[in-house]
Amino acid sequence: MLESIVALALFVAVFALATVRKVHLGVIMFASAAGVGIWLAGMEMDDVIAGFPVSILVLLVGVTYFFAIAQANGTVDKIITFAISRVGDRAALLPLVFFGLTAGIAAMGSPLAGLVMTPIGMPLAKKYGIDRMLMGLAIGCGLSAGGFAPTSLFGIVTYGTAHSVGIDLNPLTLFSIALVANLVLLLAAYMMFGGLGLLRRRHTGQFGDGQLPNLQGKVTLPGHPFEREGFAQRSQRVAQQVQVIDDTVGETTPERFTWAQRTTVLCMAGLVVSVILLAIIGLDPDIGILCFAFATVMTLVDPKTGKTAVSKIDWSTVLMVGGIITFVGVLQEIGAVDLLGEAASQAGAPLVAALCICIIGGLVSAFASTTGMLAALVPLAIPLVADGNIAGWAVIAALGVCSSVVDVSPFSTVGATLVATVDEEERPRITKVLTRWGLSLVVVGPVALVGTLVLPTML
């Protein structure tokens, strides 16, 4: 027990030290994981290294490389321009559209399959002047909601494990709870990150980054158009720009796609279709491997662009996520995670115990596997429901959703992918805000869900 407590204290200390000293968190976490694993837990180095998330590395590298090629050869810009010409100035709808699309794909078996929408949605958000946090959270919430569908991994693990320990949880009830919870989070994100401004945009002409979309060369507004201008001048300029766009949409003829761009479009479509088909036939699609496979085709068609895209792979994010998850693996091996779960299950009041378990699930899932946490923590609900004073389905549903909504943390696969698919200069801000959002949900999520699901069953 002492070793577990010390390991947990060191994990918190390393996180704080890296933050204060502003050093790369992945580097110091990986080194600390090795030290704690070998000298405190008595692990072999091979066992410590085995905790490094190779699957996440493959996912991040494959996704960023695949879409780096698509961006480098101009395909993404062509698709974005086409979308702009069809959507017009209805940017306020885009986060909702991407929420729905991501939820639909995630419901097909693998929640992480929804990540195929991320490298498309984030550049599109930039073109429309939408805060990348809003678009990222729309995709993250869609992934979390769809992941709890009866046909998807989070849902299957949650209600399947609940049934195995004698807790009756309706799969559709679980999905409905996850869907409502994530829609509430999306609404909060809409309010916090410029959604209301998007709704007013048609009347004010305010475009988030100070730039309007470049529609096939007819509207080009380099730089910030509002600099060195008074209010009257800005108002006149905005009115003129909005009128130009209104007159332009629908009148342009897109340039013809090159052979490389046509191949890229086919590969992008093939990626999405492959993920959906593999999920339908019962296989767990590895998006990273699929991205590498389709990227190979694109590279062979256009070797120069493929070579350029290698430098766009976000190795920094891979290292950060890898170091943290390796340390969490050591904590699991040493028994620190189990210690936390046992302490929560032994709490005096069932309501307090349910709250503690949900907080633990959220905290660990922010840094590690959500699926693993669900399988490990669901059985801990048995002591809470043994006397019949608390509903097992409510506890399990709350635990499942609490463990998923924190996945937008930049220390998890979803959050890391969101960071990796924005421009390099935006990554520090996105990482910072996602950290605050994800870690705040470690507490806010359990309080809200236990209060709305578990507490009413005890009255």
Buried (B, 14 or more C-beta within 10 A) or exposed (E): EEBBEBBBEBBEEBBEEBEEEEEEBBBBBBBBBBBBBBEBBEBEEEBBBEBBBEBBBBBBBBBBBBBBBBBBBBBBBBBBBEBBBEBBBEBBEBBBBBBBBBBBBBBBBBBBBBBBBBBBBBBBBBBBBBBBBBBBBBBBBBBBBBBBBEBBBBBBBBBBBBEEBEBEBEBEBBBBBBBEBBBEBBEBBBEBBBBEBBEEBBEEBBBBEEBBBBBBEEBEBEEEBEEEEEEEEBEEBBEEBBEBBEEBBEEBEEEEBBEBBEBBBEBBEBBBEBBBEBBEEEEEBBBBEBBBBBBEBBBEBBEEBBEBBEEBBBBBBBBBBBBBBBBBBBBBBBBBBBBBBEEBBEBEEBBEBBBBBBBBBBBBBBBBBBBBBBBBBBBBBBBBBEEEEBBBBBBBBBBBBBBBBBBBBBBBBBBBBBBBBBEEEBBEEBBEBBBEBBBEBBBBBBEBBBEBBBBEBEE
